[in-house]
Amino acid sequence: MAPAVLASLPLAGQVVTGDALYCQREVCTQIVQAGGDYLVLVKDNQPQLAEDIALLFTDPPWGEQFATAESCDRHGDRWDHRCLRASTALQGYLDWPGAQQVCQVERVSERKGKVTHQVRYAITSLGPERATAERLLALVRSHWAIENRLHYVRDVTFGEDASQVRTGAAPQVLAALRNVVLNLLRPAGWTNIAAALRHYAWQSGAALTLLGLAP
């Protein structure tokens, strides 16, 4: 799904951010070859890559100095502190298309006395001359904001968490279809997805027009 979607987008000069599902050689190669850049999160779907990046930050070589950026925000009764560390130390070691920097993002949140701690890793084709630690942190934060909004719509409007579909590839197919719906509705100007679904449920002709199947 991702390669097909990316092929339809003007990627030259753009930075594509994505979660771990986008951390694939094919996807990163496609972005770089199209003249764009990527910053994608790394998890266990790329176990060796994740292990190499984690090791760099948990047991760095002697004398290694990381570029660092921090932010602290308050949202209502919740405090968020983020610290990003970036390095080019693995540039000549990792066999990954276009890789220039790797990052560790540590996030500590406190709400009503409860503290949560999260560490995530990322890889990017942006070198330090084009993306300082501050810019990388801004990109990660922007991605998380979009991700949080998307998850809210999926869970509350589409009822994704309550879905009983578990067999085979059906959950992935349904998730992809939900993404298609969102990618149709948002460019059409809809910000309230629930209202959009009700609108098109009652006006099938408008739905066909949105899909490009009717004038």
N, C-alpha and C positions, 0 to 999 in steps of 0.2 A: 504493500500500500504506500509506504513512504517514498520509494523511488518514483512511483507513478505521479504522486502529488508534487514532488520536487521538480519533476520534468516539466510541469506546466507553469512553474514560477520563474520569474526573472531573478536569478540568484546572483548575478554579477554585482559585486560591490556590497552585497548584503551579508549579515551575520545570522546564521541559522542556529538557534538554541533549541535543545531538545533533551528529553529525559533519556533514561538508559535504553529504551527501545530504539532510539536513533543512533546508539553507539554500535554501528555496524560498518565494516570496511566498505561495503558497497555504497552505503549512504554518504559516508564521509568523502569517498573518492568522487562521487557524483557532484557533491557540493563544490569541492576544490576545482574540479575540471570545468565547472560552469563559471568559475571566476568569483565564487563566494568563499565565505569562511564559516567554520562551525565552532560551537562550544557545546559539548554534550556531556551529560552525566555518565559516570561509569559505575556499574554494579556487577553483580555476579553473573550476568549474561555474557560478560567478557572476563572470565575468572583470572587469567594470567595478567591481563592489562590492569585489572583492579588490584591484584596483589602487588604488582610492580610499583604502582603509584602509591599505594598505602605504605609500602616499605620505605619509599623515599622520605615520606613525611614522618613516619614513626621512628625510623632509624637512619637519619640522614648521614651522608658522608661527612667526615671531619672537615670543618671549615665551610660547609655549605650554608649560604645565606639566602633566605627566601624573600622575595618581594611580598610585602604585606599590606593589607588594607582592612579597615574595620568600620563597622557602622553600628549604631545603637538607636533603636526606635521604640516608641510607645504607641500601642494601639489599644485605647480604652484602658483595661486593667491588666494588659499584657505587655511585658518588656521583651524585646528581641535584641540580642547582641550577636553580630556575625563577624567572623574573622576569616578572611581569605588569605591563603599563602600560595604563591605561584613560583614555579621553577622551570628552567630550561635544561636541567641536569639530565633528563632522559631523552633529550632530542635526538641524540645519535644512537640511542640504545633501542628505543621502541620501534617495532616494525608496524607502524600505523600510518596510514596515508595522510600526509600533510601536517603531522603533529609537530607543534612548536613549543607549547607549554602544557604543563599539567598543574592542577590546582587541588588544594584541600580547602573545603569550606566547613567551618565549625560554627554551629548555631546553638546558642543557649537561650531558652525562653523561660520566662517566669510569669506565672499567672496564679493569683490567689495563694501564694506561698508554695506552689508546685513548680518544680524546676525540671525541664526536659533538655536533654543534650543530644545533638545530632551531628554526625560527621559524614560528609559526602565528598566524593572525588569527581573531577572533571578533566577533560582533555580538549585542547583547542588548537586550531590552525593559526591562531593569531599570535605572532611573535611579540616580545616585550616592547619592541619599538613602535608597535601599533596598538598594543593593549597593555596598559599598566595594570597593576593589581587593582587599582581603584576602578578602572573600566571593567575589568573582569567581574568584580564584585557587583557592579551595577547591572551587568548583563545577567548574572545569576539571579539577582533579586528580581529583575524584570521577568525572567522566565518563571520564577516561583509564583509571582503575582498572577501571571496568566494561568499557570498550572492550578493554583488554588481556585481561581474563578471557574475554570473548566471542570474541576472535580466537584465543585458545589452544584453546578448545573447537572452534571451526570448523576450525582447522588440524589438531589432533591427533585429535579424536574423529570429525569429519565428513570429514576428509581434503580440505578445500576447496582447499588449494594444489596438491594432487596431481591434482585433477580435470582430465580432458581435455575437458570440455564447454566449447566456445568459440563455438558458432554462435548468431548472432542474440541474442535476449533470454534464451536458456536459462540462462546463468550468473546473471542477475539473478533469474529465477524460482526457481532452486534455492536461491539465497541467501535469498530471501524465505521459502521453505518451511522452511529450516533455522531461521530466526528464529521462525517459527510453532511449530516443535517446542520450541525453547528456552522460548518464552513459555507453553507448556503445561506443561512439565516443572518449571520453577522454582517457580511458584505451588503446584504439587502437592507441594512439599517435597523435590524431588530436588536434591542438590548435586553428585552424581557422575553426569554425563550419560551416560557410557559404560555405567555400571551400569543406568541407567534404560532405555537402548536395548535392552540385553540382556533386561531384565525384560519389557518389552512385546513384544519379538520372540517370546518364549516364551509369553506370555499374551495372546493376541489379544483375549479378552473384556475384559480390563482396559484394553487400548488403546482399544477402542470406547467404554468407559465414560469414559475420559479425554477423548475427543473429543465426548462428549455424545450418542453414537449408540446407547447402550445404558444401561439402568438400573444 
